[in-house]
Every structure is written in C-alpha cells, then in structure tokens.
Amino acid sequence: MGLTRQERIALHKKQERLQVKGGKPNVYDLQEGVPVLRSTSEGVVEYVRYNGKLYKKVLDTDTTSIHKTWDEI
C-alpha cells in the first residue's frame, strides 16, 4: 500500500521550530492545544490554550549546563 498525499508532503517538509516572541498572548491569538513561547517580565513563559482557557508555565534556567573549561574538569 502506498503513502497518502499528506504523508508524502510531510516527508519533504522541514520540522517547524518554536519561536520566542515578546509579550503575553491573548487567548484568542492561540490555536487550541498549540504551545507558544513568549519573553515576558517573568522570563520565558510557555502558553497554551485548552478548552478556551489560557494556561502558562514559567520556564527556569538550567544551571547544570554551564560550560566548564578544561582546567575546571
């Protein structure tokens, strides 16, 4: 059985990336279930619309990924 048209198109498409935009979004600006990243006064925040309500998660910085020099290892 062959591939469907959507499957063939998906094979040639680059993966989409999340973009960090500025400011808090309006609930009507978002698509249902599609997360967006925003830079706000709270830091980097992930917003998602679910059942017509806006949910948010403030992201923390990862302190374990600090680069060390060879002398520090």
C-alpha positions, 0 to 999 in steps of 0.5 A: 500500500502506498503513502497518502498525499499528506504523508508524502508532503510531510516527508519533504517538509522541514520540522517547524521550530518554536519561536520566542516572541515578546509579550503575553498572548491573548487567548484568542491569538492561540490555536487550541492545544498549540504551545507558544513561547513568549519573553515576558517580565517573568522570563520565558513563559510557555502558553497554551490554550485548552478548552478556551482557557489560557494556561502558562508555565514559567520556564527556569534556567538550567544551571547544570549546563554551564560550560566548564573549561578544561582546567575546571574538569 
